[in-house]
């Protein structure tokens, strides 16, 4: 599976081990996929490599069964070790071109660009498959994150020729404006995984793209 074979459009579900700890993560992700998630990112900042590998492998197996790509947050070596579909990189992580060299031409590589079109242009030139902007709204996951204006999506859509992801405090109510402005994907953490009915919550986001 590679970027050409994946739409990179729609709901992008990002895991959080605090919201779905331990064995709760896999069924929660499966519920998100049933609700309409089109891409999944495994995000775990802990130092427990053995647990992270175990969880990531289980998620990859489940995602493959549903023909959904699994990306790993930040950790290129974990993505390489388990054969994940790709990686999402922050500004301080491995450069895009180095991740491409490590993971190969078919890996999906995304890059966080905060509120900077300049960073996004650089990431695109380096070979990123998509760029992510945010935070667009207040978010519990990253309090105090740099705020990105909706107009940035419009500018990025004019300047870039690759999918654009929006993240940060997005709800089914405020997300429509981001899709209209040019977001190809909406990345969500607590809006899905902090909800009692994960599949239903995911469905509300998925509907924004229909």
N, C-alpha and C positions, 0 to 999 in steps of 0.2 A: 504494500500500500504506500502511495506517496501523495504529494500535494495535488498532482494532476488527477489522481483517482479519488480524492476526498474533496467534497464541495467547499470546505472551509467557509461555510455559511450557516448561520443559525445559532442555536444555543450552545455555548461552550462551558461545560461544567468543570469547575475546579474544586478538587477535594480539600478538606481541612480536617486533620486528625483530631482537632479539639471538638469539632461538631459531630464527627462520626468516628469515634475512637475504636481501635482494634477491629473486631469482627463485624462491627456495624458498617464499616466503610463499603465493603463489596455490595451488600444488598442495597445500600443507599445509591450507589452509582448505577446499579442495574435499574433501580426505580427511576432515576434521572433519564436513563436511556429510553425506558418505556415511555416516559413523558415527552420525549422528543429531543434530547441532547444529541448533537451531531459530532461533538468532539469532547474528549475528556483529558484533563490534565491532572496528574498525580503531584500534589504539592505537600511536602513534608520536610520541615527544616530541622528535624531532630538528627542526632548523631548516631542513632541506632541503625547501622547499615543493614544488619541481618533482617530486622523487621521491615525496613523500607524495601529491600529486595523481595521479601516474601509478599508484601502487599502489592507491590508494583507488578510482579509476575501474575498474581491472581487477577488483578485488574486487566492486565494485557490479555490474558486468556478470555476473560469475559467480554472485553471489547471486540476481540477478533471474532467471537461467536456472533456478535451483532453487527459486524462490519463497520465498527466505529474505531477511529484512530485514537491511540493513547500517547500523549506527550508527557515528558517528565519535566518538572519545574527545576531549572537551574543545573541539575546534575547530569552532565554529558556522559560521564562514565557509567552511571546507573542506567541511562538510556541505552548505552552501548552493550552493557553486560546482559540485559534482559532482552535485547532486540526490540525495544520500543519503536513506535512509529516516528518519534522525533523528540524535540526538546523545546522548552520555552526559556529564553535567556533574558536576564535582567541586565541593566547597564554595566554592573560590576562583575558580571559572569564572563565566561569564556567568550571571546569574540566570535561573531557569526562565522567568519571564514574558517576559523580553527575547528569549530563544531562541525562544519560541513566536511572538512577533511577527515575528521574522526568518524562521523556517522555515515558518510557517503552521500551520493547524489540524490537518493530517493527519500532521504529523511525529511520530515517536515520540521522546519526551524522557524520559530516565532521570536520576536524581539520586543521587549518593553521599551516604549519611547516616551512615556510620561506625557508631557504636554509639548513635546518638541517635534515639529515637522522636520527639522534638520537631522535629528537622530533617525527619524524614520527613513528619510532619503538615503542616509548613509547605510542603514541596515539593508535596505532594498538593494543598494549597489553591492553590498557584501554577499548577497545571495539569500537573504531571508525570504521565507515563503509567505509570511504575513507580519504585520506590525500591530502593536497594541498601544492604545492611548488611554490615559486615565490618571487620576480618578475624576469622573464626571460629576459625582455627587458624594455626599458624606458616606463614609464606609467604615464599618466596624473592623474589617480585616486589616486596613492600613490607616488608622487615625492620623490626621495631619498630612496625608498625601497631597502632593501637588495637584491642584485642580486644573483640569483641561476644559476649555470651552467647547461648546457644540460646534462652533464655527471651524474648529480645527479639523473635524471630520470632513467638512465640506472642502476645505483646502487640500486635505490629504487625498480625497477622492479625485480632485483635479490634477494633482501632482504625481500620484503613484498609480501603478498598474498591478497591484496585488491586493489581496484581501486585507481589510482593516477591522481590527477588533476593538471594541469599547469595553471598559471595565471600571468598576468603582461605584458602589451604592446604587446599582441599577435595579429598578423594579419593573414589573409588567406595565405599570402606569407611566413611568418616565422614560422607559426604553424605546417607545415608539418614535420619539423625536430623534433619537440617535440613529435608528435604522433609516429614517427618512433623510437624515443628514449624510449618510454614507457608510454606516457601520455594517460590515458584512457578517460580523459575529458579535454577540453579546456574551461576555464572560461573567459568570455568576458563581458565588460561593455560598454565602449565608442565605441569599434569596431562595436557594434550593435546599441546601443541606441543613439549615436551621429550622426548616418547616416540618410540621408533623406529617403532612402528606407530600412526600418528595415528588412523586410522579405528577401529581396535580399541579404542584408549584412549577415544575419544569414545563408542563404543558402550557401554562399561561405565558411563559417566555417564548416558547416555540411558536405560539400563535402570532407573535409579532412579525414573523417572517412568511406568513401565509396570506 
